[in-house]
Each structure stands twice: as structure tokens, then as C-alpha cells.
Amino acid sequence: VMVSDGPHGLRKQETMEDHIGLGKSVKAICFPSASALACSFDRDLLYHLGTALGDECQAEN
């Protein structure tokens, strides 16, 4: 099990060396914050964002 905080997208470290999370994160998409997305009231947009985030998680599994 891998746990890391990525409140606006996936954040995965390449190694355990960088405890701050600045140096060796795997490149990923940074999505808008949840509060900004909620202001859109666009459920279709949120569905597609969830799909994209799921695809990214699967690719980095």
C-alpha cells in the first residue's frame, strides 16, 4: 500500500529519499481544487476529471 498526499491530483515519489516531496515526484497532472470544481456545477466535467484521475492512477500503479 502506498500513501501520499495529492489533493489536486496524483503525487507519487520515485524513491523514498525525499521526505518533503519536492525532488523526485513522478510527473502528473495537477487538477483544479475541489472547491473550484464544485463551483462549476458541471457533473459531466467532474465525471471526466474522475476518469482522467483514475486513468493516471492506473498508469502509475
N, C-alpha and C positions, 0 to 999 in steps of 0.2 A: 504494500500500500504506500502510495506517495501522497504527501500532503504539502501544499504550498499555497500561499495566498495570491490570488489573481483576481481581484474584484471586478476588473473590466476586461477579462479575457483569460486565456491560459497563461500561466507562468511556470515554466519548467526549467530547473537548473541542469546544466550538463554534468556538473560534478558537485560534490558536497563541500568543496573547498571554500566557496564564497558564501558565508553565512548572512551577508547583508542582501545578497540578491542583485548586485549591480553588475558584476563582471561577466558571468558566463550563462546568462539566460538564453534558452533556445528562442530564436526569432518567432514572433507570434503576432497575431492581430490584436490591437487594442480597441475594444468596442466602447461606445459611449457609456456613461454611467447609467445605472438602472433608473435613477430618478429622472434623468434627461429622456430616456427611452419611454418611461411611463407618461411623460408629458405629451408624447406624440399621439396617444390613444389609438395607435395603429397596431392591431393584433396581428395582422399579416406580417408587418415588419418585424415584430417580436418573434413570430414563428420562424422566419427566415434567419434571424440572428441566432436563435437557439439551434437551428440546423447547422449553421456555419460553425458555431462553437463546438457542437458535438462532433462535426467532421474534423475539426482541428484536434480535439482530444483523441479521437480515434487514430489520427495520423501520427501523433506523438506517443501513443501507448507503448 
